[in-house]
Structure formats: C-alpha cells, structure tokens
C-alpha cells in the first residue's frame, strides 16, 4: 500500500509539473495540461439486504496532458488516481493509479494516424451501445456513469482519410481487452455477495456452504494472454447524403461482454443457481456433489462480425438520429443455461428537441431482434427499450436540473436518475442526485484546475 | 373669386407632389437598403481568427468569464464559422460549427466533450440562447438585407462618430424573433455600432453596442461589444484579445474532423 501510494505521488507530480522542468527545448513544445478532481458519495436510501453497500465512495484525480511536438505531431497522455470505498458492515477499498489514454497522433491535411491507447466513439445514440462496440467499458459501478465515462482506452492503430465528400476510418487492435464486469464482491457485481451471504448464514449445511464457496469465474486461458491472433479490426465510412449524415460500419471483434461458459455439464446447474439463487436450486446443485472443475465457469468472449450504419439529420424543429447493427452469431444462454449463438439485429432511433425556454429533451427507442429464436434465459425474441433525458439550465447556466430515465419495456425494469447540479464561477460543481433503481442518493463534487 | 393662376398653381403643386414625393421617399428607402447592403458586404477579410473573452454579468453584478476562439471564412457569398470554448472547465472543449447554405437553413453541429461526438443541431430555432449568453442563434447569424424593409430614420452621432440610423422590419414576421431593429451604422466604416432590438410586442428588449472600434490589418473591427438583455437585466461582454485576418485558414478547420479531433 505504501509503495502504491509513493508511486501515485511520483506520477502525479510528473503530470502536474511544468514542462520546462523536463525539457531544455521546452519553448518548441506546446504542452497543455489540466486536471480534475472528482468525488461521489453514495448512500443507499433503503436497506434491501444486509449485503448491499450502505455507503460507497468513488474519488478520482484525472490528469490530462496534450503535448504538441510540431504542428502536425501530438501526444495525449492521461492518467487517473482512483480511490473506491464500499461499506456494508465491513469496508472494501481499493486505491490505484491507472494509465488511461496514451497515444501519438500525426495530423496531415488529408489524413491522420494515431497509435497507442485510445478511446473510439461510433454511432449516434446517447448512452446506448449498438455500433459503438470498439472501446470496452468498466461496469464496476454499473450504469451510474454515462457510457463515455465508462469507456476504457485500448491499444490500437487508427487511420483516418479525409476526402472532400467522405471520410474513412480504419482501426486495428492487436490485442483483445474485455469490458470489466465484476461477478462477486462489492458494489455492482453481478452476483453481489452471494458467496458471503451463504457462508454467513445458519440456514445452510456445511456441504452447501462449501459448494457455493468453490464457485469460480475465470478468464479463459487463451484470452487472458495477449495474442496477435486475437486482434480485431474495423472500418467506418462517413459521408453526407443530401442533408443526412450517414456512416457505414464493419467490425470484426470479440464480444466485450462475457458469456459464462461451463466446463462440464454440471456447470449449467452452477449457472442456474447463480442466476436464480434459491434454496431449491442450491439443494439441487449440492446434490450433484460438484467438483472444482464443475464449479468453474469461464468468461467467454466470442468473436463476432458486425455490420451497421447510422444517420443524423434535422427535421423541422427536431434533431433525428439512429443506428442499426447486425451481429452474426451473438452468444446467449438458453433456458437450460446451455450456450448458444444467434444472429441479432439492434436498431435505435432518437429525437432531440430544445424548447424556446432552452429546456432540452432527448427521447430514444431501441429494439433488439433475435433471429431463429428458441427459448432463452432472460432474453425475449423482440425486446424494446426507451431512454429519456430532460435537462434545463437555470440562472444562466449556474444551475442544471436533469432527469435521465431508462425503461426496458420487455423486462419491466427501469432506472431513473434525477439530478440538480450547481456550477460555481471557478468551475467547481456540486451535484445531488438519486438513482431510483436500488434507491441510491448521491452527492458529487467536481473541481477542475 | 379665385384667380385662374391660383387654380393652376394648386394643380401644379399636387402634380409635383405626386411625381416627386414617391421618388424622394423611394430615394430614402433605397439609401437605407444600400446602407445595409454596404454594411453586409463590407470588407471583413477572407478569413479571420479571433480570441475573445466573454463575460456574462447578472443583475447582481456577478460575473462569469469564458474564453473562446472564433474562426470564420468566406466562401463566395457564404460563410463557415467555428467557435471553440477554451474555458472555464465546465464548457471547455465545446465546439460549434456552422455552414451557411444558399437558399436553405444553415447546417450546424455542436461537439460536446461529454458525448465525445458531434451532434447536428436545429438552426431554425433562432430564439434559443447561445450557450446561456444574451445572444440568440438569430443574433449570431448574418442577416441578409433582403429579409427586411429598411428606412433611414435620421443621422446622429454615437460615441463621437456620425452614424446612419436605420430601422429594419422583417418582410416575413415569422422570419425573426424581433418585430424590428433600429441600427446605428458608422458612416465611415459601415460597422453597426449599436442596435436596438424590439420584441414581438414592440417593446425595446435588447441592445447591442460597440464600445471600441479599431482598424486591425486595415479592417474595421469591433474590439469590445456589449449585448444587454433589458428585461432580464443581464448582459454579455465580448472583448477581442487577439485578431488575425487573411491567414489562409484551411477548409479542414470548418469540418466535422476539426470538431472531433483532440
């Protein structure tokens, strides 16, 4: 811990110091640096169970650097110092420094080229992932942060060609980086503290406790090693047709979200228990006397092909945009938790409107269609989702009131996040908000410098 | 008994009035439109790059300061403009791109760092405030003289400079958020040094004024301006820190690429 802390201090000093200290030819270098301190404190408004986090804290110091070596050569170097704390009777915390974007870019009149860790944004919908599949995301805090804040940079080579009437973007990612999904433990892990809850309970036998405690979820050995044969590539062609901006996509990639794959037939029962953790299911699993191999599930990131397009235009007083993606052999869990793959189409359309009083509204509808459908676990053949965002500035931008909502019609689950944010003259922001799903209230502070 | 000469004299006077008053009136109209056209077409460089300080002042005197850069380039009769906000942090990196289109609405994009992509915005909602300033989108756009009927009201001094005072009323009422504008145009430079904006009810609602007018690279430049919202008692001050004309700004500056590139 002490060594980690010292490392944090040393790297922070480097990022925040004056360029002149490190270069005798500093006059020729353009160095823009900025930093932002961010902190959120979460409080569970209603206790649902003893194993959820009653309070949680997420603090981050983000340091951003843009160094221009010449008119057409630039380096971006960003890092986060992050501290996370989850409290549920005990305290789980983590403290680290993470290199985020680090890439070198060449900018010419008709083309640009960049290599390094970077983030790519495709598509036209806000906070919805259809064609925007390139950058993995961290779901450590689930969807408490917007899509762009969740994105993680990854190593890639990106080439853009700019013609008069179109733009071509080609990306090559030599290694695969999955999205970060926690399965057990604090915060928003998929199965929460299930193992801890079973271990602490007096209602279960020693055998049942042992059965649950030996469940493991691991990366496949193949993808945990960085291998060139797992590399990915994609292209985007962007152009204008009449008054409509359109883009066409192709991407060959590994599914960023893992599907749990069993090693043995009994592994399906392990999955069934994890997703439907009832006493009856635990009894069924325990009766099988599962081995360590039975109890080990692997995060599988299947290789997929995606073709898609997006569009954006203005119709009357509204902005209209949408995107469509066709995914070949998308993995799913069947109703018996066995593993299967289906072609899947996703389409979304969004409308923006700004009223005369500057209130902004954004409504999006997303449809997912699974082809050649057979009964799946928790996936319907046609699923529908609506997202809504309403924002309004008051006092000439000093106060921002917003509400974001997401309703998955097919599954009757929803999230609502109202927020009030005050922006001080020096850029300091304080926000108060609430996530209605899981009843969380939060207070946020943000200070740029 | 009326003398014959008096009848003829009255007829002649009437005839003369019918002939010449419309002509005089037309000359006054023509002059007003010519003045506005001269202002619209005055030399403001083939391209320009400004660095500005924008100060928003509320009625309590509280100030919020922003720094921005504006790039603009002429394409024959049309103009493309890029605005980049540099500070403070809550707006830094926000960019606005506008392309005038001949005979059609402007094409406009807004880049928001939080979305990491550019978004098309509606250019026809002219009443909307531009990033919480006292300027609306209509105020930000050039207004072709053909869209208004102009009349020369008077000539008077403003800030020590002789000005034409021209009243402009929209030809199509729905084409503007204002019922009329009254503009003071400097006789030497044809720069608009003050404009009074009247709302749909005919009430004076906003006032734009130039507080410092200088020649830079032989081009008249409004170095310091003020837009006052008289109803809200709020104002926006624009101070040009640096200006460069005719630098040969490339077309790539006014592209989506420039919006999205870091």
Interface residues (C-beta under 8 A of the other chain):
Chain A: X34 X36 X66 X74 X76 X105 X107 X109 X112 X119 X121 X123 X124 X126 X146 X148 X160 X162 X167 X238 X243 X245 X312 X313 X314 X316 X317 X318 X319 X321 X352 X354 X356 X358 X393 X395 X396 X397 X398 X423 X425 X426 X427 X429 X448
Chain B: X56 X58 X62 X63 X64 X65 X88 X89 X90 X92 X105 X107 X114 X115 X116 X117 X119 X120 X121 X122 X123 X124 X125 X127 X128 X129 X131 X132 X234 X250 X252 X255 X256 X257 X261 X262
